[in-house]
C-alpha cells in the first residue's frame, strides 16, 4: 500500500494574525505596525493567511 504525499498547506481562509494582534504582541501602536507593514510590502509580499509570510514579517519586525 503506497501513501500519497502532499505538501503541508500553509494558508487558511482566516487571517493568522490581525494588525491589532500584531500591535498587542509586539507592544506598539496599530499605526506603528501599519507603517512597518507598508515598508515591508515595498520589499516583500505579505499574506496574513500564509504562515510563512507571517513568520517572515515577524523576523522583519524583530530586526527593526
PyMOL Python script that loads the backbone (N, CA, C, O; Angstrom):
from pymol import cmd

cmd.read_pdbstr("""\
ATOM      1  N   UNK A   1       0.856  -1.175   0.000  1.00  0.00           N
ATOM      2  CA  UNK A   1       0.000   0.000   0.000  1.00  0.00           C
ATOM      3  C   UNK A   1       0.903   1.239   0.000  1.00  0.00           C
ATOM      4  O   UNK A   1       1.752   1.387   0.880  1.00  0.00           O
ATOM      5  N   UNK A   2       0.726   2.111  -0.966  1.00  0.00           N
ATOM      6  CA  UNK A   2       1.528   3.334  -1.002  1.00  0.00           C
ATOM      7  C   UNK A   2       0.694   4.511  -0.513  1.00  0.00           C
ATOM      8  O   UNK A   2      -0.512   4.588  -0.745  1.00  0.00           O
ATOM      9  N   UNK A   3       1.364   5.408   0.158  1.00  0.00           N
ATOM     10  CA  UNK A   3       0.678   6.592   0.683  1.00  0.00           C
ATOM     11  C   UNK A   3       1.005   7.761  -0.230  1.00  0.00           C
ATOM     12  O   UNK A   3       2.156   7.946  -0.628  1.00  0.00           O
ATOM     13  N   UNK A   4       0.015   8.528  -0.551  1.00  0.00           N
ATOM     14  CA  UNK A   4       0.279   9.705  -1.365  1.00  0.00           C
ATOM     15  C   UNK A   4       0.783  10.815  -0.451  1.00  0.00           C
ATOM     16  O   UNK A   4       0.294  10.988   0.666  1.00  0.00           O
ATOM     17  N   UNK A   5       1.743  11.544  -0.930  1.00  0.00           N
ATOM     18  CA  UNK A   5       2.337  12.615  -0.145  1.00  0.00           C
ATOM     19  C   UNK A   5       1.866  13.948  -0.702  1.00  0.00           C
ATOM     20  O   UNK A   5       1.887  14.175  -1.911  1.00  0.00           O
ATOM     21  N   UNK A   6       1.446  14.814   0.187  1.00  0.00           N
ATOM     22  CA  UNK A   6       1.050  16.167  -0.196  1.00  0.00           C
ATOM     23  C   UNK A   6       1.792  17.144   0.695  1.00  0.00           C
ATOM     24  O   UNK A   6       1.955  16.886   1.888  1.00  0.00           O
ATOM     25  N   UNK A   7       2.252  18.280   0.134  1.00  0.00           N
ATOM     26  CA  UNK A   7       2.911  19.264   0.984  1.00  0.00           C
ATOM     27  C   UNK A   7       1.938  19.845   1.992  1.00  0.00           C
ATOM     28  O   UNK A   7       0.733  19.909   1.749  1.00  0.00           O
ATOM     29  N   UNK A   8       2.466  20.260   3.105  1.00  0.00           N
ATOM     30  CA  UNK A   8       1.652  20.878   4.157  1.00  0.00           C
ATOM     31  C   UNK A   8       1.031  22.167   3.632  1.00  0.00           C
ATOM     32  O   UNK A   8       1.719  22.989   3.027  1.00  0.00           O
ATOM     33  N   UNK A   9      -0.234  22.340   3.856  1.00  0.00           N
ATOM     34  CA  UNK A   9      -0.921  23.568   3.435  1.00  0.00           C
ATOM     35  C   UNK A   9      -0.563  24.680   4.410  1.00  0.00           C
ATOM     36  O   UNK A   9      -0.763  24.541   5.616  1.00  0.00           O
ATOM     37  N   UNK A  10      -0.037  25.778   3.890  1.00  0.00           N
ATOM     38  CA  UNK A  10       0.410  26.860   4.765  1.00  0.00           C
ATOM     39  C   UNK A  10      -0.567  28.016   4.804  1.00  0.00           C
ATOM     40  O   UNK A  10      -0.349  28.983   5.534  1.00  0.00           O
ATOM     41  N   UNK A  11      -1.628  27.936   4.041  1.00  0.00           N
ATOM     42  CA  UNK A  11      -2.604  29.020   4.033  1.00  0.00           C
ATOM     43  C   UNK A  11      -3.943  28.531   4.557  1.00  0.00           C
ATOM     44  O   UNK A  11      -4.272  27.348   4.475  1.00  0.00           O
ATOM     45  N   UNK A  12      -4.693  29.457   5.088  1.00  0.00           N
ATOM     46  CA  UNK A  12      -6.038  29.150   5.555  1.00  0.00           C
ATOM     47  C   UNK A  12      -6.962  30.262   5.070  1.00  0.00           C
ATOM     48  O   UNK A  12      -6.511  31.245   4.483  1.00  0.00           O
ATOM     49  N   UNK A  13      -8.235  30.097   5.317  1.00  0.00           N
ATOM     50  CA  UNK A  13      -9.184  31.140   4.915  1.00  0.00           C
ATOM     51  C   UNK A  13      -9.187  32.281   5.912  1.00  0.00           C
ATOM     52  O   UNK A  13      -9.563  33.402   5.566  1.00  0.00           O
ATOM     53  N   UNK A  14      -8.778  32.018   7.134  1.00  0.00           N
ATOM     54  CA  UNK A  14      -8.779  33.016   8.197  1.00  0.00           C
ATOM     55  C   UNK A  14      -7.395  33.643   8.316  1.00  0.00           C
ATOM     56  O   UNK A  14      -6.381  32.975   8.114  1.00  0.00           O
ATOM     57  N   UNK A  15      -7.364  34.925   8.645  1.00  0.00           N
ATOM     58  CA  UNK A  15      -6.084  35.569   8.912  1.00  0.00           C
ATOM     59  C   UNK A  15      -5.461  34.917  10.131  1.00  0.00           C
ATOM     60  O   UNK A  15      -6.145  34.669  11.124  1.00  0.00           O
ATOM     61  N   UNK A  16      -4.194  34.645  10.064  1.00  0.00           N
ATOM     62  CA  UNK A  16      -3.496  34.033  11.185  1.00  0.00           C
ATOM     63  C   UNK A  16      -3.345  35.043  12.315  1.00  0.00           C
ATOM     64  O   UNK A  16      -3.470  34.697  13.490  1.00  0.00           O
ATOM     65  N   UNK A  17      -3.076  36.295  11.950  1.00  0.00           N
ATOM     66  CA  UNK A  17      -2.920  37.348  12.942  1.00  0.00           C
ATOM     67  C   UNK A  17      -3.405  38.660  12.322  1.00  0.00           C
ATOM     68  O   UNK A  17      -3.149  38.937  11.150  1.00  0.00           O
ATOM     69  N   UNK A  18      -4.097  39.451  13.114  1.00  0.00           N
ATOM     70  CA  UNK A  18      -4.610  40.737  12.629  1.00  0.00           C
ATOM     71  C   UNK A  18      -3.614  41.850  12.966  1.00  0.00           C
ATOM     72  O   UNK A  18      -2.667  41.641  13.725  1.00  0.00           O
ATOM     73  N   UNK A  19      -3.836  43.015  12.401  1.00  0.00           N
ATOM     74  CA  UNK A  19      -2.974  44.165  12.676  1.00  0.00           C
ATOM     75  C   UNK A  19      -2.993  44.502  14.168  1.00  0.00           C
ATOM     76  O   UNK A  19      -1.943  44.758  14.757  1.00  0.00           O
ATOM     77  N   UNK A  20      -4.167  44.503  14.777  1.00  0.00           N
ATOM     78  CA  UNK A  20      -4.262  44.805  16.204  1.00  0.00           C
ATOM     79  C   UNK A  20      -3.551  43.752  17.048  1.00  0.00           C
ATOM     80  O   UNK A  20      -2.923  44.083  18.054  1.00  0.00           O
ATOM     81  N   UNK A  21      -3.644  42.499  16.647  1.00  0.00           N
ATOM     82  CA  UNK A  21      -2.943  41.437  17.370  1.00  0.00           C
ATOM     83  C   UNK A  21      -1.427  41.605  17.252  1.00  0.00           C
ATOM     84  O   UNK A  21      -0.696  41.374  18.216  1.00  0.00           O
ATOM     85  N   UNK A  22      -0.956  42.008  16.063  1.00  0.00           N
ATOM     86  CA  UNK A  22       0.473  42.307  15.894  1.00  0.00           C
ATOM     87  C   UNK A  22       0.886  43.398  16.868  1.00  0.00           C
ATOM     88  O   UNK A  22       1.889  43.263  17.569  1.00  0.00           O
ATOM     89  N   UNK A  23       0.121  44.473  16.914  1.00  0.00           N
ATOM     90  CA  UNK A  23       0.437  45.613  17.777  1.00  0.00           C
ATOM     91  C   UNK A  23       0.503  45.181  19.244  1.00  0.00           C
ATOM     92  O   UNK A  23       1.433  45.546  19.962  1.00  0.00           O
ATOM     93  N   UNK A  24      -0.479  44.409  19.680  1.00  0.00           N
ATOM     94  CA  UNK A  24      -0.503  43.935  21.055  1.00  0.00           C
ATOM     95  C   UNK A  24       0.687  43.016  21.347  1.00  0.00           C
ATOM     96  O   UNK A  24       1.304  43.113  22.407  1.00  0.00           O
ATOM     97  N   UNK A  25       1.001  42.139  20.416  1.00  0.00           N
ATOM     98  CA  UNK A  25       2.078  41.171  20.603  1.00  0.00           C
ATOM     99  C   UNK A  25       3.445  41.850  20.668  1.00  0.00           C
ATOM    100  O   UNK A  25       4.272  41.508  21.513  1.00  0.00           O
ATOM    101  N   UNK A  26       3.677  42.803  19.780  1.00  0.00           N
ATOM    102  CA  UNK A  26       4.968  43.491  19.723  1.00  0.00           C
ATOM    103  C   UNK A  26       5.052  44.595  20.772  1.00  0.00           C
ATOM    104  O   UNK A  26       6.146  44.975  21.187  1.00  0.00           O
ATOM    105  N   UNK A  27       3.902  45.110  21.200  1.00  0.00           N
ATOM    106  CA  UNK A  27       3.884  46.158  22.211  1.00  0.00           C
ATOM    107  C   UNK A  27       4.019  47.556  21.638  1.00  0.00           C
ATOM    108  O   UNK A  27       4.611  48.441  22.256  1.00  0.00           O
ATOM    109  N   UNK A  28       3.460  47.744  20.444  1.00  0.00           N
ATOM    110  CA  UNK A  28       3.475  49.054  19.800  1.00  0.00           C
ATOM    111  C   UNK A  28       2.054  49.411  19.373  1.00  0.00           C
ATOM    112  O   UNK A  28       1.127  48.620  19.550  1.00  0.00           O
ATOM    113  N   UNK A  29       1.891  50.601  18.813  1.00  0.00           N
ATOM    114  CA  UNK A  29       0.566  51.014  18.365  1.00  0.00           C
ATOM    115  C   UNK A  29       0.209  50.371  17.027  1.00  0.00           C
ATOM    116  O   UNK A  29       1.068  49.885  16.291  1.00  0.00           O
ATOM    117  N   UNK A  30      -1.069  50.388  16.747  1.00  0.00           N
ATOM    118  CA  UNK A  30      -1.561  49.862  15.471  1.00  0.00           C
ATOM    119  C   UNK A  30      -0.958  50.652  14.307  1.00  0.00           C
ATOM    120  O   UNK A  30      -0.622  50.074  13.273  1.00  0.00           O
ATOM    121  N   UNK A  31      -0.821  51.975  14.474  1.00  0.00           N
ATOM    122  CA  UNK A  31      -0.237  52.798  13.416  1.00  0.00           C
ATOM    123  C   UNK A  31       1.225  52.450  13.155  1.00  0.00           C
ATOM    124  O   UNK A  31       1.688  52.521  12.017  1.00  0.00           O
ATOM    125  N   UNK A  32       1.947  52.076  14.200  1.00  0.00           N
ATOM    126  CA  UNK A  32       3.343  51.654  14.027  1.00  0.00           C
ATOM    127  C   UNK A  32       3.412  50.387  13.186  1.00  0.00           C
ATOM    128  O   UNK A  32       4.244  50.280  12.284  1.00  0.00           O
ATOM    129  N   UNK A  33       2.542  49.429  13.480  1.00  0.00           N
ATOM    130  CA  UNK A  33       2.505  48.188  12.698  1.00  0.00           C
ATOM    131  C   UNK A  33       2.155  48.495  11.244  1.00  0.00           C
ATOM    132  O   UNK A  33       2.765  47.945  10.327  1.00  0.00           O
ATOM    133  N   UNK A  34       1.176  49.369  11.033  1.00  0.00           N
ATOM    134  CA  UNK A  34       0.785  49.712   9.660  1.00  0.00           C
ATOM    135  C   UNK A  34       1.942  50.360   8.908  1.00  0.00           C
ATOM    136  O   UNK A  34       2.138  50.084   7.725  1.00  0.00           O
ATOM    137  N   UNK A  35       2.710  51.218   9.579  1.00  0.00           N
ATOM    138  CA  UNK A  35       3.856  51.872   8.944  1.00  0.00           C
ATOM    139  C   UNK A  35       4.941  50.845   8.603  1.00  0.00           C
ATOM    140  O   UNK A  35       5.525  50.889   7.520  1.00  0.00           O
ATOM    141  N   UNK A  36       5.204  49.931   9.526  1.00  0.00           N
ATOM    142  CA  UNK A  36       6.225  48.897   9.276  1.00  0.00           C
ATOM    143  C   UNK A  36       5.784  47.923   8.198  1.00  0.00           C
ATOM    144  O   UNK A  36       6.602  47.451   7.408  1.00  0.00           O
ATOM    145  N   UNK A  37       4.496  47.623   8.165  1.00  0.00           N
ATOM    146  CA  UNK A  37       3.964  46.746   7.131  1.00  0.00           C
ATOM    147  C   UNK A  37       4.073  47.404   5.758  1.00  0.00           C
ATOM    148  O   UNK A  37       4.347  46.737   4.761  1.00  0.00           O
ATOM    149  N   UNK A  38       3.860  48.703   5.716  1.00  0.00           N
ATOM    150  CA  UNK A  38       3.994  49.435   4.455  1.00  0.00           C
ATOM    151  C   UNK A  38       5.429  49.334   3.929  1.00  0.00           C
ATOM    152  O   UNK A  38       5.641  49.113   2.737  1.00  0.00           O
ATOM    153  N   UNK A  39       6.410  49.497   4.819  1.00  0.00           N
ATOM    154  CA  UNK A  39       7.816  49.366   4.432  1.00  0.00           C
ATOM    155  C   UNK A  39       8.126  47.939   4.006  1.00  0.00           C
ATOM    156  O   UNK A  39       8.842  47.719   3.029  1.00  0.00           O
ATOM    157  N   UNK A  40       7.586  46.968   4.741  1.00  0.00           N
ATOM    158  CA  UNK A  40       7.821  45.560   4.433  1.00  0.00           C
ATOM    159  C   UNK A  40       7.293  45.213   3.043  1.00  0.00           C
ATOM    160  O   UNK A  40       7.941  44.496   2.281  1.00  0.00           O
ATOM    161  N   UNK A  41       6.116  45.727   2.728  1.00  0.00           N
ATOM    162  CA  UNK A  41       5.487  45.414   1.437  1.00  0.00           C
ATOM    163  C   UNK A  41       6.225  46.023   0.252  1.00  0.00           C
ATOM    164  O   UNK A  41       6.015  45.606  -0.887  1.00  0.00           O
ATOM    165  N   UNK A  42       7.084  47.002   0.504  1.00  0.00           N
ATOM    166  CA  UNK A  42       7.910  47.531  -0.581  1.00  0.00           C
ATOM    167  C   UNK A  42       8.950  46.502  -1.024  1.00  0.00           C
ATOM    168  O   UNK A  42       9.384  46.503  -2.176  1.00  0.00           O
ATOM    169  N   UNK A  43       9.340  45.633  -0.104  1.00  0.00           N
ATOM    170  CA  UNK A  43      10.373  44.633  -0.372  1.00  0.00           C
ATOM    171  C   UNK A  43       9.829  43.229  -0.583  1.00  0.00           C
ATOM    172  O   UNK A  43      10.365  42.460  -1.381  1.00  0.00           O
ATOM    173  N   UNK A  44       8.760  42.898   0.137  1.00  0.00           N
ATOM    174  CA  UNK A  44       8.248  41.530   0.150  1.00  0.00           C
ATOM    175  C   UNK A  44       6.731  41.521   0.030  1.00  0.00           C
ATOM    176  O   UNK A  44       6.064  42.545   0.179  1.00  0.00           O
ATOM    177  N   UNK A  45       6.217  40.345  -0.241  1.00  0.00           N
ATOM    178  CA  UNK A  45       4.773  40.156  -0.277  1.00  0.00           C
ATOM    179  C   UNK A  45       4.320  39.701   1.117  1.00  0.00           C
ATOM    180  O   UNK A  45       5.000  38.904   1.762  1.00  0.00           O
ATOM    181  N   UNK A  46       3.188  40.203   1.569  1.00  0.00           N
ATOM    182  CA  UNK A  46       2.656  39.799   2.871  1.00  0.00           C
ATOM    183  C   UNK A  46       1.244  39.276   2.703  1.00  0.00           C
ATOM    184  O   UNK A  46       0.368  39.956   2.167  1.00  0.00           O
ATOM    185  N   UNK A  47       1.041  38.060   3.171  1.00  0.00           N
ATOM    186  CA  UNK A  47      -0.284  37.436   3.147  1.00  0.00           C
ATOM    187  C   UNK A  47      -0.595  36.970   4.565  1.00  0.00           C
ATOM    188  O   UNK A  47       0.006  36.004   5.035  1.00  0.00           O
ATOM    189  N   UNK A  48      -1.525  37.638   5.259  1.00  0.00           N
ATOM    190  CA  UNK A  48      -1.812  37.271   6.649  1.00  0.00           C
ATOM    191  C   UNK A  48      -2.464  35.898   6.793  1.00  0.00           C
ATOM    192  O   UNK A  48      -2.724  35.451   7.911  1.00  0.00           O
ATOM    193  N   UNK A  49      -2.728  35.232   5.686  1.00  0.00           N
ATOM    194  CA  UNK A  49      -3.317  33.889   5.724  1.00  0.00           C
ATOM    195  C   UNK A  49      -2.276  32.789   5.509  1.00  0.00           C
ATOM    196  O   UNK A  49      -2.597  31.603   5.585  1.00  0.00           O
ATOM    197  N   UNK A  50      -1.020  33.186   5.240  1.00  0.00           N
ATOM    198  CA  UNK A  50       0.064  32.237   4.976  1.00  0.00           C
ATOM    199  C   UNK A  50       1.051  32.249   6.148  1.00  0.00           C
ATOM    200  O   UNK A  50       1.637  33.286   6.458  1.00  0.00           O
ATOM    201  N   UNK A  51       1.228  31.111   6.787  1.00  0.00           N
ATOM    202  CA  UNK A  51       2.060  31.034   7.987  1.00  0.00           C
ATOM    203  C   UNK A  51       3.494  31.470   7.719  1.00  0.00           C
ATOM    204  O   UNK A  51       4.092  32.140   8.561  1.00  0.00           O
ATOM    205  N   UNK A  52       4.062  31.111   6.573  1.00  0.00           N
ATOM    206  CA  UNK A  52       5.439  31.501   6.281  1.00  0.00           C
ATOM    207  C   UNK A  52       5.551  33.004   6.058  1.00  0.00           C
ATOM    208  O   UNK A  52       6.551  33.610   6.446  1.00  0.00           O
ATOM    209  N   UNK A  53       4.573  33.599   5.458  1.00  0.00           N
ATOM    210  CA  UNK A  53       4.550  35.040   5.275  1.00  0.00           C
ATOM    211  C   UNK A  53       4.477  35.754   6.620  1.00  0.00           C
ATOM    212  O   UNK A  53       5.148  36.765   6.828  1.00  0.00           O
ATOM    213  N   UNK A  54       3.672  35.235   7.522  1.00  0.00           N
ATOM    214  CA  UNK A  54       3.549  35.798   8.873  1.00  0.00           C
ATOM    215  C   UNK A  54       4.882  35.673   9.609  1.00  0.00           C
ATOM    216  O   UNK A  54       5.325  36.627  10.248  1.00  0.00           O
ATOM    217  N   UNK A  55       5.527  34.504   9.526  1.00  0.00           N
ATOM    218  CA  UNK A  55       6.829  34.318  10.168  1.00  0.00           C
ATOM    219  C   UNK A  55       7.872  35.280   9.603  1.00  0.00           C
ATOM    220  O   UNK A  55       8.665  35.846  10.355  1.00  0.00           O
ATOM    221  N   UNK A  56       7.874  35.465   8.292  1.00  0.00           N
ATOM    222  CA  UNK A  56       8.839  36.374   7.676  1.00  0.00           C
ATOM    223  C   UNK A  56       8.616  37.814   8.126  1.00  0.00           C
ATOM    224  O   UNK A  56       9.580  38.547   8.345  1.00  0.00           O
ATOM    225  N   UNK A  57       7.365  38.225   8.265  1.00  0.00           N
ATOM    226  CA  UNK A  57       7.081  39.574   8.760  1.00  0.00           C
ATOM    227  C   UNK A  57       7.543  39.702  10.208  1.00  0.00           C
ATOM    228  O   UNK A  57       8.074  40.745  10.590  1.00  0.00           O
ATOM    229  N   UNK A  58       7.354  38.670  11.015  1.00  0.00           N
ATOM    230  CA  UNK A  58       7.814  38.711  12.397  1.00  0.00           C
ATOM    231  C   UNK A  58       9.333  38.879  12.448  1.00  0.00           C
ATOM    232  O   UNK A  58       9.846  39.671  13.239  1.00  0.00           O
ATOM    233  N   UNK A  59      10.048  38.138  11.608  1.00  0.00           N
ATOM    234  CA  UNK A  59      11.503  38.290  11.558  1.00  0.00           C
ATOM    235  C   UNK A  59      11.881  39.720  11.187  1.00  0.00           C
ATOM    236  O   UNK A  59      12.803  40.293  11.768  1.00  0.00           O
ATOM    237  N   UNK A  60      11.178  40.290  10.230  1.00  0.00           N
ATOM    238  CA  UNK A  60      11.399  41.677   9.819  1.00  0.00           C
ATOM    239  C   UNK A  60      11.179  42.626  10.996  1.00  0.00           C
ATOM    240  O   UNK A  60      11.981  43.533  11.220  1.00  0.00           O
ATOM    241  N   UNK A  61      10.097  42.420  11.745  1.00  0.00           N
ATOM    242  CA  UNK A  61       9.806  43.269  12.891  1.00  0.00           C
ATOM    243  C   UNK A  61      10.880  43.161  13.968  1.00  0.00           C
ATOM    244  O   UNK A  61      11.273  44.164  14.563  1.00  0.00           O
ATOM    245  N   UNK A  62      11.345  41.963  14.212  1.00  0.00           N
ATOM    246  CA  UNK A  62      12.334  41.749  15.259  1.00  0.00           C
ATOM    247  C   UNK A  62      13.703  42.328  14.899  1.00  0.00           C
ATOM    248  O   UNK A  62      14.488  42.665  15.785  1.00  0.00           O
ATOM    249  N   UNK A  63      13.984  42.441  13.619  1.00  0.00           N
ATOM    250  CA  UNK A  63      15.253  43.018  13.172  1.00  0.00           C
ATOM    251  C   UNK A  63      15.243  44.540  13.271  1.00  0.00           C
ATOM    252  O   UNK A  63      16.304  45.162  13.236  1.00  0.00           O
ATOM    253  N   UNK A  64      14.101  45.131  13.389  1.00  0.00           N
ATOM    254  CA  UNK A  64      13.980  46.591  13.453  1.00  0.00           C
ATOM    255  C   UNK A  64      14.122  47.085  14.859  1.00  0.00           C
ATOM    256  O   UNK A  64      14.048  48.290  15.101  1.00  0.00           O
TER     257      UNK A  64
END
""", "prot")
cmd.dss("prot")
cmd.show_as("cartoon", "prot")
cmd.util.cbc("prot")
cmd.orient("prot")
